[in-house]
């Protein structure tokens, strides 16, 4: 039991959401880079010969430079087992994103620092709020001209009705972007030209009290502005409250630049410390504790033709409790059948690896012979549970065709 609890406690399962082109897939790539899951970060948009993002594995995604389908990626980092759900930002594929959010314990909302909150961001936030999913905000593209950080955080508070707590604070933007002030350590992480590549680079730290060094680094004007900003944040900003974060009432805000790697690893470390392991799930029989011995999971996505050589169908399952073991018999509640899942798979976008076990919080893929439907429950037969169905969303019409009669 101790091993089971330890394994589940180190799971972190989260979705990354945003409006198109805010940098969501780029951030995902850099998290994979820092986690050691890939050796070189790919580009979401670029030349035909360029390396494409791992999470954008479909041919159409590579051609259009957008995410079309949700990708599942698992990797290890600093003792944690991380399950990332990279979702499409474009409204054409929002139903896929809505379903995928049902499988996440928290969400990272990526916002373009120049554009602020955009229409698709609002829709996705509402889905998170409906489930009380904790939301962490990464304000991206500080290496370009951006809005005032006060304006961006105020927009979050006003439009979403939640509090914000700036975990770090930007110093300038665009050509004048000098770095960020980390509020927890009291240090400044310096941004330089070296960060404009795709390799892993450690930022240089400076103490806020070292005025002489800071004047040389960012100039007296930016230093004085930063000191005033820090004083205002400490005196008039929201207090950090972990319980409010976990209830979805307070969003920790991070500033950085995913494209240049700046601020990504500090964000990842803080996020993993603050966010929670797998949460209890509501079933018809009541709340199901993720740490209980009995395995249970629900299907949140079915993807066809992931393997070009075969017309396969993969059912994606979120493990909600206990431990899954390969080749054991489990019960399909809606079908009323016992089945043996012989080739469960761990995902890295379209790459797959057969696994022997998985724990609550993990996402696994199993071959679907046409048996599964979205929202189905799979569990141990001796302890049946039925998870609540995944909500459906009203169809959205993006274009209309009218018949013209001369």
C-alpha positions, -999 to 999 in steps of 0.1 A, spaced: 0 0 0 29 23 8 43 18 -28 8 25 -43 4 57 -23 39 69 -31 34 62 -68 1 81 -70 14 110 -49 41 117 -74 16 119 -103 8 153 -118 -18 153 -146 -26 187 -163 -39 202 -195 -24 231 -213 -50 254 -228 -50 287 -247 -63 307 -276 -46 298 -309 -10 311 -313 -5 321 -277 24 296 -275 7 266 -259 24 239 -279 58 258 -277 55 257 -239 47 220 -241 78 213 -261 100 232 -237 85 213 -207 94 181 -226 129 194 -232 135 202 -195 120 169 -185 145 151 -208 118 135 -228 132 151 -260 167 164 -268 157 192 -292 126 213 -291 106 215 -324 89 244 -340 51 248 -343 56 268 -375 85 268 -398 100 255 -430 90 222 -444 124 207 -435 123 221 -399 117 198 -369 81 199 -359 66 199 -324 64 164 -308 28 170 -298 18 181 -333 21 146 -348 -7 146 -374 3 155 -410 -23 183 -412 -9 198 -379 26 199 -395 12 216 -426 -10 242 -409 12 248 -379 -16 243 -354 -27 217 -329 -58 198 -342 -61 169 -318 -53 165 -281 -19 149 -275 -9 129 -244 27 129 -232 42 113 -201 77 119 -187 97 120 -155 111 151 -139 126 157 -105 109 127 -89 75 135 -104 57 115 -131 41 141 -153 11 135 -177 6 165 -201 -25 169 -221 -18 193 -250 -51 205 -264 -61 222 -296 -66 260 -293 -86 265 -325 -124 267 -319 -130 242 -347 -117 215 -324 -129 228 -291 -151 198 -283 -119 177 -281 -104 201 -257 -136 202 -235 -135 164 -232 -98 163 -225 -102 188 -196 -124 162 -178 -93 140 -175 -70 168 -160 -65 176 -123 -53 212 -131 -48 234 -161 -21 257 -174 -36 287 -192 -12 303 -217 -18 339 -225 -1 361 -252 13 391 -233 5 414 -262 -31 403 -267 -43 394 -233 -74 372 -228 -89 361 -261 -123 344 -270 -112 308 -269 -94 314 -236 -128 326 -221 -146 294 -232 -119 271 -219 -118 289 -186 -156 284 -182 -151 246 -186 -124 247 -159 -145 267 -136 -174 243 -140 -152 215 -126 -134 238 -101 -101 229 -118 -71 248 -104 -57 272 -131 -21 283 -134 -14 312 -158 17 315 -179 19 349 -196 40 343 -227 60 362 -252 76 388 -229 105 389 -254 81 409 -277 63 441 -270 36 434 -244 8 450 -223 14 462 -188 16 433 -164 -9 452 -142 -33 454 -171 -29 417 -178 -35 405 -142 -64 430 -138 -80 415 -169 -77 380 -154 -94 391 -122 -121 412 -138 -131 388 -166 -128 355 -147 -137 366 -112 -107 350 -96 -77 364 -77 -42 364 -91 -9 360 -74 22 370 -94 49 343 -87 74 365 -106 73 399 -122 86 411 -156 112 437 -160 104 455 -193 92 438 -225 102 434 -261 137 448 -268 138 462 -233 130 428 -216 156 423 -190 142 394 -170 119 386 -141 119 391 -104 112 359 -85 91 368 -55 98 336 -35 136 338 -37 139 376 -39 162 371 -69 162 385 -104 166 361 -133 184 379 -161 173 376 -197 200 378 -224 206 371 -261 218 335 -252 181 326 -244 171 331 -280 180 295 -290 163 262 -284 189 248 -260 186 246 -222 200 277 -206 202 287 -169 193 323 -161 218 344 -141 205 354 -107 208 388 -91 196 400 -57 172 429 -56 193 446 -29 224 446 -51 216 481 -66 249 486 -82 249 454 -101 212 460 -111 219 495 -123 246 480 -146 222 452 -157 189 469 -163 196 506 -157 185 528 -128 151 536 -143 140 500 -146 155 492 -112 135 519 -95 103 509 -114 109 473 -102 114 483 -66 81 503 -67 63 473 -84 75 449 -57 64 472 -29 30 475 -45 26 438 -51 36 430 -15 14 457 0 -18 457 -22 -18 424 -41 -35 391 -32 -20 370 -5 -8 335 -16 -33 309 -3 -26 273 -14 -61 262 -5 -77 289 -27 -53 279 -56 -65 243 -53 -101 253 -53 -97 273 -84 -102 307 -67 -67 320 -70 -44 317 -101 -7 318 -97 7 339 -126 41 333 -142 57 356 -168 82 343 -194 90 334 -229 85 298 -240 102 303 -274 134 314 -258 132 290 -229 132 319 -204 112 312 -172 101 278 -183 120 256 -158 113 279 -128 76 277 -138 78 239 -140 94 236 -106 70 259 -89 40 244 -106 49 209 -95 53 220 -59 19 238 -58 -4 216 -79 -18 185 -64 -16 147 -70 -47 130 -84 -80 141 -69 -111 120 -59 -136 115 -87 -174 117 -86 -191 84 -94 -227 73 -91 -217 54 -60 -200 85 -44 -165 100 -44 -138 75 -54 -105 79 -36 -75 77 -60 -55 59 -33 -78 29 -29 -66 -5 -41 -93 -11 -67 -86 0 -102 -110 22 -120 -108 45 -151 -130 63 -176 -127 68 -214 -124 105 -224 -111 103 -260 -111 78 -289 -86 84 -316 -87 66 -350 -58 59 -374 -29 68 -351 -9 41 -368 -5 48 -405 0 11 -413 -33 0 -397 -68 13 -393 -66 12 -355 -87 29 -328 -72 39 -295 -93 46 -264 -77 70 -240 -84 63 -204 -78 84 -173 -69 61 -144 -89 74 -114 -80 49 -86 -57 21 -77 -32 4 -100 -37 -10 -135 -20 -42 -144 -15 -56 -179 -33 -88 -188 -56 -87 -158 -94 -90 -164 -114 -58 -159 -150 -50 -162 -165 -27 -188 -195 -13 -170 -216 1 -199 -210 -30 -220 -215 -54 -191 -185 -74 -202 -153 -87 -187 -123 -79 -209 -86 -84 -208 -65 -54 -218 -34 -71 -232 -15 -41 -248 -20 -10 -227 2 18 -240 20 49 -226 19 79 -250 43 104 -263 21 121 -289 19 94 -317 47 73 -302 36 45 -281 52 20 -257 35 -11 -242 35 -9 -204 29 -34 -176 13 -11 -151 -2 24 -145 -14 43 -115 -42 68 -106 -34 100 -125 -19 82 -155 -33 83 -190 -32 50 -209 -43 40 -244 -59 6 -252 -70 -8 -285 -107 -3 -291 -124 -30 -313 -155 -8 -313 -165 -16 -278 -158 18 -260 -177 51 -261 -167 84 -246 -175 84 -208 -174 46 -203 -161 32 -171 -136 3 -167 -130 -11 -133 -124 -43 -112 -155 -65 -113 -156 -70 -76 -159 -33 -69 -180 -17 -96 -182 21 -100 -198 42 -127 -183 75 -133 -205 105 -143 -208 110 -180 -187 136 -197 -209 166 -204 -218 174 -240 -216 209 -253 -240 227 -276 -229 227 -313 -213 259 -325 -219 271 -360 -189 289 -376 -203 292 -411 -236 290 -429 -245 282 -465 -276 298 -481 -292 288 -513 -294 316 -538 -323 317 -561 -320 342 -591 
